[in-house]
Amino acid sequence: TDFFTVFENIKTGLKAKITPLQIPIGSQANLKGFVDLVKMKGYAYAADDSGNTSDCDIPADIKEKAEELRMQLDRVWAAKRHALAQRWGPTT
């Protein structure tokens, strides 16, 4: 089972407008790191299984998906800001 299938199942099951903040680079035994969608930056796990990370490029095979999810994240944030502004006044 891959991350995106599980995420869509959760999203459908909850009937919620949610978006991930991070997505994996690789999966299961081939998990190599993650992409931070807020910073649009990749992080690779250290080979020694220490949990340490180092910066890396977002792999080409998931770059488009990462950009799509970042735009979704921006839209969700904009909608939340708008709702807050209507209720409590402008936000900075």
C-alpha positions in Angstrom: 0.0 0.0 0.0 1.4 3.4 -0.9 1.1 6.7 0.9 -1.2 8.4 -1.6 -3.7 5.5 -1.6 -3.8 5.5 2.2 -4.1 9.3 2.3 -7.0 9.3 -0.2 -8.8 6.6 1.8 -8.5 8.6 5.0 -9.6 11.7 3.2 -12.6 10.0 1.8 -13.4 8.2 5.0 -13.3 11.4 7.1 -15.1 13.4 4.4 -12.7 16.2 5.2 -10.7 18.8 3.3 -7.2 17.7 4.3 -3.8 17.9 2.7 -0.4 16.5 3.8 2.4 18.6 5.0 5.0 16.0 4.0 5.1 13.2 1.5 7.5 10.3 1.4 10.4 9.8 -1.0 10.2 6.1 -1.8 8.0 3.6 0.1 8.2 0.8 2.6 11.6 -0.9 2.4 12.8 1.7 -0.2 11.8 4.7 2.0 14.6 7.2 1.3 13.3 10.4 2.9 10.5 12.9 2.6 9.5 16.2 1.0 8.5 19.0 3.2 5.6 20.7 1.2 5.7 23.9 3.3 9.4 24.5 2.5 9.3 22.6 -0.9 12.5 20.9 0.1 13.6 17.2 0.1 15.3 15.5 3.0 17.1 12.2 2.7 17.5 9.8 5.6 21.0 8.9 6.6 22.2 5.4 5.5 23.1 4.4 9.1 19.4 4.4 10.2 20.2 7.1 12.8 17.1 9.1 11.7 19.3 12.0 10.7 18.5 13.7 7.5 20.3 15.8 4.9 18.9 18.2 2.3 18.3 16.7 -1.2 16.5 17.6 -4.4 12.9 16.6 -4.8 13.1 13.5 -7.1 11.8 14.1 -10.6 9.2 11.3 -10.3 7.4 13.0 -7.4 8.1 16.7 -8.2 4.9 17.3 -10.1 2.8 15.6 -7.3 4.7 17.7 -4.7 3.9 20.9 -6.6 0.3 19.9 -7.0 0.0 19.2 -3.2 1.8 22.5 -2.4 -0.8 24.4 -4.4 -3.6 22.5 -2.6 -2.0 23.4 0.7 -1.9 27.1 -0.3 -5.6 27.0 -1.3 -6.5 25.4 2.1 -4.5 28.0 4.0 -6.0 30.9 2.0 -9.5 29.6 2.7 -8.8 29.3 6.4 -7.3 32.8 6.5 -10.4 34.1 4.7 -12.7 32.4 7.1 -10.7 33.8 10.1 -10.7 37.3 8.6 -14.5 37.2 8.2 -14.9 36.1 11.7 -12.2 38.0 13.6 -11.0 40.7 11.2 -7.9 40.8 9.0 -4.9 38.5 9.8 -1.3 39.3 9.1 
